[in-house]
Amino acid sequence: MRPVLRLLVLAVLTATACPALAAPGAAAPHAPSPRDGDPLFREAVFASTHNSYSGGDRGDLRSQLDLQVRQLELDVHLVHGQFQVGDDAPGDAVYHGGDNPKTNALTDWLLVVKKWSDRNRDAAPITLVIATHSNLNTEQGSSSILVDDLTTVFGPSRLAQPKPGDTVDDLRGKIIPVLSGRVESRLAYLRDRGVDPAVTINDSGQVVEVHDSGHGTLWYWTGQVQSDWTVKWLAHARYDTGRNPVVALTDSGILVEVHQSAHRSSLWYRLGYVDVSGRLKWHLPSTPFMAGQLPSLRVTGPKTVSEIHMDPANPDLYIESTARVSLGEVTWSAGTMTNIPGYSTTWASNDKGQTIEVESNYFPSGMTQTLQYSLNPFFHDSWHRIIYPQIMAVDVEYDDRQDREAYQTLLWNTTFAAITADRGVPQTTWMNDVRESAMLRVARFAEDSTGLPIPNYPSTDTPFAKWYQTYLHNRSSYSY
């Protein structure tokens, strides 16, 4: 059995004290003062705000950052392909005064953080919590929008995910994005599930993977082979209904897909191409082909493909049909019997010697049916998830315990944890337990929360209140 792909949890050390937050309107502090040592990020305590966009005692984002807040939270909603900031809806409880953006567009709010960070590269890393109120597990591949927004605004070199042993100084000037909010969205960002995956690769290193959701809907991933023997996955979407999908991609970029009907022994095909963004565009919609089961495809020339499937009337017979393809047309030959029992659908290679294999059968409970790939399938440690670039961490939340499988998956794959401030015994026990292996954020942290286990992120609505400044000042590991 191949090993479970997990994110490593962070190690624990101690940090030293530094001054408390200043009151609103006070002058911004100078660069951090010298310390006795450089604390590991894992144990540091940071001034943190809940609903950082809402103004009030928080002020605007720039004021919060100037006065040493190092964890911000933005609630977001997906509207017509764009993420917008707001509490219960876009614009809800959003403060547009001060230096805050006049719009609700997430990218405008990210730019405020970017500009401040550019001017303060010696500041402790800013943990940016993105709490999504929208389901990112949709047919539009919405997680990619967040990935694109973050990488476009900050640039890949400014984004970071802490590694074991990273200190606060190692991460100064960095932005650490953390995905929070709806559990199905966090799970969808961590892994994609599917059955009967099939793959193709052309000489340009373009990769297309197709699979059945397990419930009769067909999905694709497109990607590009990288120099480090990984695939950068670009686009993900639902494209049809059916089962047993297979795919072939020519070197000129023409794509042929064949699948079996969801409930009948009939085959259908599609014709399309991969656009510059990585999305599939279809010249021909799903079109009836012929009777058959368990289709398979292979590129046989610059403009030709071969398809072999099992005869539904006789499982010992296999039928082959060839096709000439162009950007607007597929011309299939009549089916003839063949001694070849189909082509491999789970692996493919190109003329440059690149080979890719896909599967979804080797994960244990919590990650079952997770799609994975390898460009070097002969080595068990070369397998990776088929998923968008993991530039964001995800958090595991106290309420996730209601779904055991989801909770285990998140707990195994997280370095961040979140809970709403509550003094109950179960909550306090959970905080103590999870604090041993993850960075803990306690939302709505208030004056009566000061007796709770010490979180890394006491996320409050009143960051400049005297009690909060005193609380931080008394934490030996407070960092800014």
VMD Tcl script that draws the C-alpha trace (Angstrom):
set ca {
  {0.00 0.00 0.00}
  {1.39 3.41 -0.88}
  {1.87 5.85 1.98}
  {-0.79 8.40 2.82}
  {0.08 11.82 1.47}
  {-0.04 14.16 4.42}
  {1.13 17.61 5.27}
  {3.74 17.59 8.02}
  {2.73 19.17 11.31}
  {4.98 21.79 12.83}
  {7.38 21.31 15.75}
  {7.01 23.19 19.05}
  {9.48 25.56 20.70}
  {9.17 28.69 22.83}
  {9.38 32.38 22.00}
  {10.23 35.50 23.96}
  {8.26 38.55 25.01}
  {7.78 41.82 23.14}
  {5.68 44.96 23.71}
  {1.89 44.95 23.62}
  {-0.33 46.52 20.99}
  {-0.59 50.28 20.88}
  {-3.96 52.04 20.98}
  {-5.72 53.16 17.77}
  {-4.20 56.32 16.37}
  {-0.80 55.78 17.98}
  {2.34 55.97 15.90}
  {3.38 52.80 14.16}
  {6.11 50.88 15.99}
  {9.66 50.68 14.74}
  {11.22 47.46 13.50}
  {11.10 44.59 16.02}
  {13.45 45.02 18.92}
  {16.30 42.52 19.51}
  {15.33 39.30 21.23}
  {17.13 36.68 23.22}
  {16.47 34.13 20.47}
  {14.53 33.51 17.28}
  {11.38 31.56 18.22}
  {9.96 28.82 16.08}
  {6.84 29.94 14.31}
  {4.94 26.99 15.72}
  {4.84 28.39 19.26}
  {4.57 32.13 18.66}
  {1.49 34.09 19.70}
  {0.27 36.79 17.31}
  {-2.19 39.65 17.68}
  {-5.18 38.56 15.61}
  {-8.50 39.97 14.50}
  {-11.83 38.30 13.80}
  {-13.85 39.71 10.85}
  {-10.90 41.99 10.10}
  {-12.90 43.83 7.41}
  {-15.60 45.09 9.81}
  {-13.99 48.22 11.24}
  {-15.16 49.32 14.67}
  {-12.41 48.95 17.28}
  {-10.29 47.20 14.66}
  {-9.92 50.20 12.37}
  {-8.98 49.54 8.75}
  {-6.59 46.81 7.63}
  {-3.63 49.14 7.42}
  {-4.17 50.39 10.98}
  {-4.36 46.82 12.25}
  {-1.13 45.87 10.52}
  {0.64 49.08 11.59}
  {-0.25 48.28 15.18}
  {1.16 44.74 15.11}
  {-1.84 42.58 14.16}
  {-0.36 39.62 12.27}
  {-3.42 37.49 11.59}
  {-6.29 38.80 9.48}
  {-9.55 37.06 8.63}
  {-11.58 37.74 5.47}
  {-14.96 36.07 4.93}
  {-15.59 35.58 1.21}
  {-18.42 34.65 -1.15}
  {-18.13 33.53 -4.78}
  {-20.29 35.70 -7.04}
  {-20.20 35.29 -10.84}
  {-16.67 33.89 -10.77}
  {-15.27 36.53 -8.38}
  {-14.69 36.31 -4.65}
  {-16.15 39.17 -2.62}
  {-15.68 40.08 1.03}
  {-18.56 40.12 3.52}
  {-20.01 38.42 6.57}
  {-23.36 36.80 5.72}
  {-23.30 38.19 2.15}
  {-20.96 40.26 -0.03}
  {-20.63 43.68 1.57}
  {-22.32 42.64 4.82}
  {-20.61 44.23 7.85}
  {-17.81 45.53 5.61}
  {-16.10 48.79 6.60}
  {-15.11 50.77 3.53}
  {-13.66 53.72 5.44}
  {-10.05 54.63 6.10}
  {-7.63 52.88 3.76}
  {-9.93 49.91 3.23}
  {-11.01 49.28 -0.37}
  {-14.18 50.92 -1.60}
  {-15.20 47.65 -3.26}
  {-15.92 44.18 -1.93}
  {-13.62 42.43 -4.44}
  {-11.24 40.11 -2.58}
  {-8.32 41.07 -4.82}
  {-8.66 44.72 -3.75}
  {-8.46 43.68 -0.08}
  {-5.47 41.45 -0.80}
  {-3.72 44.40 -2.45}
  {-3.99 46.41 0.79}
  {-2.15 43.60 2.61}
  {0.39 43.31 -0.21}
  {1.23 47.03 -0.21}
  {1.68 47.08 3.55}
  {3.85 43.97 3.47}
  {6.00 45.45 0.69}
  {6.77 48.42 2.97}
  {7.38 46.26 6.05}
  {9.42 43.28 4.95}
  {10.88 42.83 8.45}
  {7.45 42.25 10.00}
  {6.46 38.82 11.29}
  {4.57 36.76 8.70}
  {0.95 37.70 8.12}
  {-1.38 34.73 8.47}
  {-4.28 35.45 6.14}
  {-7.38 33.39 6.94}
  {-9.77 33.09 3.98}
  {-13.10 31.85 5.35}
  {-15.25 30.81 2.42}
  {-19.03 30.86 2.69}
  {-19.32 29.32 -0.80}
  {-18.99 25.67 -1.76}
  {-15.76 25.39 -3.72}
  {-16.53 21.78 -4.61}
  {-18.45 22.78 -7.73}
  {-18.27 21.94 -11.39}
  {-16.48 25.23 -12.04}
  {-13.32 24.36 -10.13}
  {-13.67 27.40 -7.88}
  {-10.59 26.63 -5.78}
  {-8.46 27.72 -8.74}
  {-9.92 31.23 -8.51}
  {-8.61 31.61 -4.96}
  {-5.25 30.15 -5.97}
  {-5.03 32.55 -8.91}
  {-6.09 35.56 -6.80}
  {-3.43 34.88 -4.18}
  {-0.61 34.12 -6.61}
  {-1.47 37.06 -8.87}
  {-1.56 39.59 -6.04}
  {1.32 38.39 -3.87}
  {3.45 36.40 -6.29}
  {4.57 32.83 -5.55}
  {7.75 33.92 -3.77}
  {5.86 35.87 -1.11}
  {3.47 33.05 -0.20}
  {4.64 30.47 2.33}
  {3.55 27.38 4.19}
  {5.53 26.84 7.42}
  {7.84 23.84 7.57}
  {9.05 22.04 10.66}
  {11.84 24.09 12.14}
  {10.84 27.41 10.55}
  {11.34 30.33 12.88}
  {9.45 33.63 12.93}
  {12.50 35.30 11.39}
  {12.60 32.71 8.60}
  {9.10 33.78 7.58}
  {9.30 37.54 8.01}
  {7.79 39.38 5.07}
  {5.80 36.31 4.00}
  {2.05 35.80 3.63}
  {0.67 32.52 5.00}
  {-2.79 31.81 3.49}
  {-5.12 29.50 5.42}
  {-8.40 28.24 3.95}
  {-11.23 28.14 6.47}
  {-15.02 28.08 6.25}
  {-17.21 25.40 4.70}
  {-15.94 21.91 5.34}
  {-16.69 20.63 1.83}
  {-14.58 23.45 0.42}
  {-11.61 22.64 2.64}
  {-11.86 18.97 1.73}
  {-12.15 19.74 -1.99}
  {-8.98 21.80 -1.85}
  {-7.08 18.98 -0.13}
  {-8.13 16.13 -2.39}
  {-10.34 15.18 -5.31}
  {-12.17 11.88 -5.45}
  {-13.01 9.77 -8.45}
  {-13.20 6.27 -9.90}
  {-11.99 4.76 -13.17}
  {-9.47 7.51 -13.95}
  {-7.86 7.64 -17.40}
  {-5.03 9.84 -18.67}
  {-3.27 11.08 -21.80}
  {-0.08 13.09 -22.39}
  {1.32 14.69 -25.56}
  {4.84 15.67 -26.58}
  {4.37 19.18 -25.17}
  {3.84 17.71 -21.71}
  {0.16 18.61 -21.67}
  {-1.82 16.18 -19.52}
  {-5.56 15.49 -19.46}
  {-7.13 13.19 -16.87}
  {-10.80 12.14 -16.89}
  {-12.77 10.18 -14.31}
  {-16.20 9.23 -13.04}
  {-17.26 10.88 -9.78}
  {-18.64 7.53 -8.66}
  {-22.15 8.91 -9.07}
  {-22.42 9.02 -12.86}
  {-20.92 12.45 -13.57}
  {-17.72 12.85 -15.59}
  {-14.96 15.29 -14.66}
  {-11.60 16.31 -16.09}
  {-8.30 17.73 -14.89}
  {-5.79 19.38 -17.20}
  {-2.16 19.99 -16.32}
  {1.36 20.65 -17.52}
  {4.45 18.59 -16.72}
  {7.05 20.59 -14.76}
  {10.83 20.31 -14.69}
  {10.75 18.78 -11.20}
  {8.84 15.70 -12.37}
  {5.48 16.91 -11.13}
  {2.36 18.10 -12.89}
  {0.95 21.56 -12.30}
  {-2.80 20.99 -12.44}
  {-4.51 23.90 -14.14}
  {-8.23 23.33 -14.54}
  {-10.94 21.06 -13.17}
  {-14.58 20.84 -14.22}
  {-17.54 18.56 -14.85}
  {-18.22 17.93 -18.52}
  {-20.80 15.13 -18.95}
  {-22.62 12.16 -17.46}
  {-21.68 8.51 -17.97}
  {-18.98 6.06 -16.88}
  {-15.66 4.55 -17.97}
  {-14.33 7.71 -19.67}
  {-11.13 7.61 -21.74}
  {-9.21 10.36 -23.47}
  {-6.55 10.95 -26.15}
  {-4.63 14.20 -26.86}
  {-2.66 14.72 -30.06}
  {0.56 16.72 -30.25}
  {-1.35 19.46 -32.06}
  {-3.72 19.76 -29.09}
  {-6.77 17.99 -30.51}
  {-8.60 16.03 -27.83}
  {-10.93 13.05 -28.26}
  {-12.96 11.69 -25.34}
  {-15.08 8.50 -25.33}
  {-17.27 7.23 -22.52}
  {-19.95 4.66 -21.89}
  {-23.54 5.61 -21.19}
  {-24.44 5.70 -17.50}
  {-27.05 2.95 -17.81}
  {-26.60 1.33 -21.23}
  {-23.96 -0.45 -23.28}
  {-23.57 2.43 -25.70}
  {-20.55 4.64 -26.39}
  {-20.44 8.41 -26.89}
  {-17.60 10.68 -27.98}
  {-16.58 14.32 -27.76}
  {-14.08 16.45 -29.68}
  {-12.29 19.48 -28.28}
  {-9.03 21.15 -27.30}
  {-7.23 22.62 -24.29}
  {-7.36 26.43 -24.24}
  {-4.58 28.71 -22.95}
  {-6.03 28.71 -19.41}
  {-6.06 24.92 -19.32}
  {-9.83 24.51 -19.69}
  {-11.34 22.09 -22.17}
  {-13.32 23.64 -24.99}
  {-15.61 21.39 -27.01}
  {-16.09 21.54 -30.79}
  {-18.52 18.63 -30.73}
  {-20.83 17.87 -27.79}
  {-21.48 14.34 -26.58}
  {-22.33 12.37 -29.74}
  {-23.52 8.74 -30.11}
  {-20.80 6.41 -31.33}
  {-21.70 2.69 -31.29}
  {-22.69 -0.12 -28.91}
  {-19.89 -1.12 -26.58}
  {-18.45 -1.41 -23.11}
  {-15.13 -0.49 -21.46}
  {-13.76 1.82 -24.17}
  {-10.04 2.58 -24.57}
  {-8.20 5.13 -26.74}
  {-4.73 5.69 -28.16}
  {-3.22 8.33 -30.43}
  {-1.81 6.54 -33.48}
  {-0.70 9.50 -35.62}
  {-0.73 13.29 -35.90}
  {-4.41 13.22 -36.82}
  {-5.52 9.69 -36.03}
  {-6.74 7.78 -32.98}
  {-7.71 4.18 -32.35}
  {-10.53 3.08 -30.05}
  {-10.98 -0.50 -28.76}
  {-13.92 -1.65 -26.67}
  {-15.59 -4.86 -25.54}
  {-18.51 -6.18 -27.55}
  {-21.57 -5.97 -25.24}
  {-23.03 -9.13 -26.79}
  {-19.85 -11.19 -26.27}
  {-17.33 -10.23 -23.57}
  {-14.64 -12.32 -25.34}
  {-14.76 -10.13 -28.44}
  {-13.10 -6.73 -28.87}
  {-13.96 -4.18 -31.52}
  {-11.58 -1.58 -32.94}
  {-12.51 1.62 -34.74}
  {-10.06 4.22 -36.04}
  {-10.74 7.89 -36.61}
  {-9.30 10.84 -38.45}
  {-9.59 13.97 -36.34}
  {-9.37 17.69 -36.99}
  {-10.43 20.72 -34.98}
  {-14.00 20.42 -36.16}
  {-14.60 16.84 -37.24}
  {-14.13 13.18 -36.28}
  {-14.53 10.52 -38.97}
  {-14.85 7.01 -37.50}
  {-14.28 3.82 -39.45}
  {-16.60 0.85 -39.14}
  {-15.76 -1.40 -36.20}
  {-13.72 -4.55 -36.85}
  {-12.75 -7.40 -34.54}
  {-9.27 -7.28 -32.99}
  {-7.11 -9.57 -30.89}
  {-6.00 -6.62 -28.73}
  {-8.07 -6.57 -25.50}
  {-8.04 -2.78 -25.27}
  {-5.35 -0.20 -24.52}
  {-4.20 0.81 -21.07}
  {-6.31 3.70 -19.83}
  {-4.54 4.43 -16.53}
  {-1.12 5.21 -18.00}
  {0.18 7.03 -21.06}
  {3.50 8.10 -22.54}
  {4.81 10.46 -25.20}
  {7.69 10.39 -27.68}
  {9.88 12.34 -25.23}
  {9.92 9.40 -22.84}
  {7.57 10.92 -20.28}
  {5.17 8.43 -18.69}
  {2.26 9.20 -16.41}
  {0.03 6.85 -14.45}
  {-3.16 7.66 -12.51}
  {-5.13 5.76 -9.89}
  {-7.53 6.23 -6.97}
  {-7.43 2.93 -5.10}
  {-4.66 3.06 -2.53}
  {-5.67 5.51 0.17}
  {-7.05 4.36 3.52}
  {-10.18 5.64 5.28}
  {-10.58 9.39 5.05}
  {-8.75 9.63 1.72}
  {-10.44 6.78 -0.15}
  {-10.82 7.22 -3.92}
  {-8.44 10.17 -3.87}
  {-7.06 10.75 -7.35}
  {-3.28 10.56 -7.62}
  {-0.64 10.44 -10.33}
  {3.01 9.61 -10.86}
  {5.49 10.51 -13.58}
  {7.74 7.77 -12.24}
  {5.27 5.04 -11.25}
  {7.99 2.48 -10.51}
  {8.84 4.29 -7.26}
  {6.18 4.22 -4.55}
  {7.16 7.61 -3.11}
  {6.67 9.42 -6.42}
  {2.88 9.56 -6.17}
  {1.11 12.88 -5.72}
  {-2.49 14.02 -5.41}
  {-4.24 15.38 -8.50}
  {-5.10 18.74 -6.99}
  {-4.59 22.46 -7.40}
  {-1.26 23.88 -6.14}
  {-1.36 23.67 -2.35}
  {-0.41 27.27 -1.67}
  {-2.99 27.47 1.15}
  {-3.09 25.49 4.34}
  {-6.50 24.33 5.52}
  {-7.69 24.40 9.08}
  {-9.42 21.68 11.06}
  {-12.30 23.02 13.12}
  {-13.91 21.86 16.32}
  {-17.30 21.37 14.65}
  {-15.75 19.09 12.00}
  {-15.97 16.28 14.55}
  {-19.60 15.75 13.50}
  {-18.32 13.94 10.39}
  {-15.72 11.41 11.47}
  {-14.23 10.81 8.03}
  {-14.00 14.50 7.18}
  {-12.52 15.26 10.58}
  {-9.84 12.58 10.25}
  {-8.91 13.76 6.76}
  {-8.52 17.37 7.87}
  {-6.74 16.47 11.09}
  {-4.20 14.32 9.24}
  {-3.50 17.01 6.66}
  {-3.47 20.23 8.61}
  {-1.09 22.50 10.46}
  {-3.83 24.91 11.60}
  {-6.87 24.51 13.86}
  {-9.80 26.78 14.72}
  {-12.55 27.01 17.32}
  {-14.93 29.68 18.56}
  {-14.12 30.84 22.10}
  {-16.03 28.67 24.56}
  {-15.21 27.68 28.13}
  {-16.84 24.22 28.01}
  {-14.82 21.23 29.13}
  {-14.96 19.44 25.73}
  {-13.82 22.60 23.94}
  {-11.00 23.24 26.40}
  {-9.84 19.63 26.14}
  {-9.87 19.86 22.34}
  {-7.83 23.07 22.40}
  {-5.19 21.49 24.61}
  {-5.02 18.38 22.45}
  {-4.87 20.09 19.06}
  {-2.41 22.72 20.29}
  {0.19 19.95 20.54}
  {0.26 19.51 16.77}
  {-1.27 22.57 15.09}
  {-1.42 26.35 15.19}
  {-4.60 27.19 17.14}
  {-6.92 30.09 16.30}
  {-9.66 30.99 18.78}
  {-12.28 33.19 17.11}
  {-14.31 35.84 18.97}
  {-11.67 35.92 21.66}
  {-13.00 38.23 24.41}
  {-12.04 39.34 27.89}
  {-13.68 36.29 29.45}
  {-11.61 34.06 27.10}
  {-8.32 34.82 28.80}
  {-8.53 31.71 30.96}
  {-8.66 29.38 27.93}
  {-5.60 27.47 26.71}
  {-3.26 29.98 25.07}
  {-3.83 30.05 21.30}
  {-1.36 31.12 18.64}
  {-4.07 33.40 17.28}
  {-6.40 34.93 19.90}
  {-8.71 36.33 17.20}
  {-10.66 39.22 18.67}
  {-13.11 41.94 17.67}
  {-11.39 44.42 20.04}
  {-7.65 44.24 19.34}
  {-6.86 47.57 20.98}
  {-8.76 47.07 24.22}
  {-6.61 47.34 27.35}
  {-7.37 43.77 28.47}
  {-6.21 42.41 25.09}
  {-2.99 44.43 25.13}
  {-2.30 43.20 28.66}
  {-3.02 39.60 27.63}
  {-0.50 39.79 24.77}
  {2.08 41.60 26.89}
  {1.93 38.78 29.42}
  {2.55 36.10 26.78}
  {6.24 35.24 26.70}
  {5.89 34.05 23.09}
  {4.14 37.15 21.68}
  {5.72 37.98 18.32}
  {5.27 40.77 15.83}
}
mol new
graphics top color blue
foreach p $ca { graphics top sphere $p radius 0.5 }
foreach p [lrange $ca 0 end-1] q [lrange $ca 1 end] { graphics top cylinder $p $q radius 0.2 }
display resetview
